[in-house]
Amino acid sequence: MEVIEYKNNEHHEEWDRYVLKSNNGTIFHLRKFLSYHKERTFQDASLLFYKNKKIIALFTGAIIKDCLYSHPGASFGGFVYNDTSFESSKQMIDLLIGYAKNKKLKEIIIIPPPFIYYQSYNEAMEYCLCYKNFKIIEYYISSFVDLKQNITKQIHDRKKRYIKKMANKISIKESRDLNAFYPILVDNKLRHNTKPTHTEEELQILMNKFPDKIKLLISCYDNKIIGGSLNFITNKNTCILFYNMIDYNYQELQVASLQIYQSLRWAQRNNLEYLDIGVSQLYKKNKIIPHESLINFKEQFGAQAMIRKVLKLKI
């Protein structure tokens, strides 16, 4: 087995082809996605793993100061592969650590995709990461809805009544009107003293790059846009509700609930199996704690829990 640094002019097409056919690749692993950053603040350090002159795995990475981070420009990173054995997993991790040492880096941080993003789930890689002394440094509770089940039957009765009551008053439709949605997004984030992950320009670039994979649903009431949800189809089975934002002047209309419901229906119509509705955490005295009311809100849609982890190795 050998490892080679990614070079854009040589590997771009074969990289994306491999991701699209892989067991656990997502939109966040595609070079087409990772290239959207207008101002790069990191040095790309993505890797290709070969055996018998064939790609057997990829690793999305970037160097920030003394850290090999996978990946600062995306929700998930880590190794992308089809089928990997225990022995192959060990070898890939050894090559990764050797690469980081040669670069004189001091640590490696990896955010692998949760289990719903795998076509066939295999924990050999995660076990080997822990065996090689990677430690879990962040542990988030995240939520997903199984779209293979009847959506309506999964939703709690009280929530169904709210949705039915407002469905005829609020219209929700697909849109490309980021100009109307983005101020609502900014206002929502300000309420939690944060900023959106993406600038408006970056979102526009991504929507142009992936017109069939990134969809904005906007909510209208009395001819006014009062909310929106932005969904990313991440691979052939899974979608993530990346932003679910409302105008808080209309909070009593249950806009957020209606948007989740319509996102579930939209994802199911697109023959997806899971909708990831994100992590639910608060930060208290530099400690991550569960956002219990948000978890409960998501469970009212039939959401189940999954874990999102961040692993770190000090070299």
MOJOFEN-V732376 format. One record per backbone hydrogen bond with DSSP energy under -0.5 kcal/mol. CO is the residue of the C=O (numbers start at 1). NH is the residue of the N-H. E is the energy in kcal/mol with one decimal. If there is no record, write none. Layout:
co=<CO	CO>
nh=<NH	NH>
e=<E	E>
This chain:
co=<2	4	7	7	8	11	12	13	14	15	16	17	18	18	19	23	26	26	27	30	31	33	34	38	42	43	46	47	48	49	49	50	51	54	56	57	58	59	59	60	61	62	62	63	64	66	66	67	67	68	69	70	71	77	78	80	81	81	85	86	87	88	89	90	91	92	93	94	95	96	97	98	99	100	101	106	107	108	109	110	110	111	114	115	123	124	125	126	127	128	129	130	135	135	138	140	140	141	142	143	143	144	145	145	146	150	151	151	152	156	157	158	159	160	161	162	163	164	166	166	171	173	175	176	177	177	178	179	180	181	181	182	183	184	185	186	187	189	189	190	199	200	201	202	203	204	205	206	208	210	210	213	213	215	215	216	216	217	218	219	219	220	221	224	224	226	227	228	229	229	230	230	231	231	232	232	234	237	237	238	238	239	240	240	243	245	246	247	248	250	250	251	254	255	256	257	258	259	260	261	262	263	264	265	266	267	268	273	273	274	274	275	275	276	278	280	282	282	284	287	287	289	290	291	292	293	294	295	296	298	298	299	300	304	306	307	308	310	310	311	312	313	313>
nh=<50	48	10	11	12	15	16	17	18	19	20	21	21	22	22	119	29	30	30	34	35	36	37	40	44	63	6	59	4	56	57	2	54	51	82	49	80	47	61	78	45	64	69	43	67	106	107	64	69	109	62	111	74	113	60	58	23	24	89	90	91	92	93	94	95	96	97	98	99	100	101	102	103	105	104	315	68	313	70	112	311	77	117	118	127	128	129	130	131	132	134	133	137	312	310	142	308	280	306	277	278	304	147	275	149	154	154	155	155	160	161	162	163	164	165	166	167	168	169	170	220	218	216	178	180	181	182	183	184	184	185	186	187	188	189	190	191	192	194	193	203	204	205	206	207	208	209	210	211	213	214	215	233	217	231	175	218	229	173	226	227	171	224	221	226	247	219	245	217	231	242	243	215	233	234	240	27	273	274	234	235	276	232	242	230	228	248	250	251	253	255	254	258	259	260	261	262	263	264	265	266	267	268	269	270	272	271	147	148	239	276	145	277	241	143	291	284	289	287	284	289	282	292	295	296	297	298	299	300	301	303	302	156	144	142	309	140	137	138	110	135	108	315>
e=<-3.0	-2.8	-1.4	-3.0	-1.2	-2.7	-2.1	-2.2	-2.1	-2.3	-2.2	-1.1	-0.6	-0.7	-1.1	-2.8	-1.9	-0.5	-0.9	-2.6	-1.6	-1.9	-0.6	-0.6	-0.6	-3.4	-3.0	-2.3	-2.6	-3.0	-1.2	-2.2	-1.3	-2.5	-0.6	-2.8	-2.5	-2.7	-0.5	-0.7	-2.9	-0.6	-3.4	-1.9	-1.9	-2.8	-1.4	-2.5	-0.8	-2.5	-1.8	-2.4	-1.4	-0.5	-1.4	-2.2	-2.2	-0.9	-2.3	-2.1	-2.2	-2.5	-2.1	-2.4	-2.4	-2.4	-2.7	-2.5	-2.3	-2.3	-2.4	-2.3	-1.5	-2.6	-1.7	-2.8	-2.5	-2.6	-2.4	-0.5	-2.9	-3.6	-1.8	-1.8	-2.4	-2.4	-2.2	-2.2	-2.6	-1.9	-2.6	-1.7	-0.7	-2.6	-2.0	-0.6	-2.2	-2.1	-2.3	-2.5	-0.5	-3.2	-0.8	-2.0	-1.0	-1.1	-0.8	-1.1	-0.6	-2.3	-2.0	-1.8	-2.4	-2.7	-2.2	-1.9	-1.7	-0.5	-1.3	-2.2	-2.9	-2.7	-0.7	-2.0	-0.6	-1.5	-3.2	-0.6	-0.5	-0.6	-1.9	-2.7	-2.3	-2.3	-2.2	-2.3	-1.4	-1.5	-2.4	-1.9	-2.3	-2.2	-2.3	-2.5	-2.7	-2.0	-2.3	-2.5	-0.6	-1.2	-2.1	-0.6	-3.5	-0.5	-2.8	-2.6	-0.5	-2.7	-1.9	-2.6	-0.8	-2.2	-1.2	-2.7	-0.5	-3.2	-2.5	-2.8	-3.0	-0.6	-1.6	-1.4	-2.4	-0.5	-0.8	-2.7	-1.2	-2.9	-1.9	-1.8	-1.5	-3.4	-2.5	-1.4	-2.5	-2.7	-0.7	-2.5	-1.1	-1.8	-0.5	-1.8	-2.1	-2.5	-2.0	-2.4	-2.5	-2.1	-2.5	-2.2	-2.6	-2.6	-2.3	-2.4	-1.2	-1.9	-1.8	-2.7	-0.8	-1.9	-0.5	-2.2	-0.6	-3.1	-1.4	-2.0	-0.5	-2.7	-0.9	-2.9	-0.5	-3.0	-1.3	-2.3	-2.4	-2.1	-2.2	-2.2	-1.1	-1.9	-1.4	-1.9	-2.8	-2.2	-3.2	-0.5	-2.9	-2.6	-1.3	-2.7	-3.1	-2.1	-0.6>
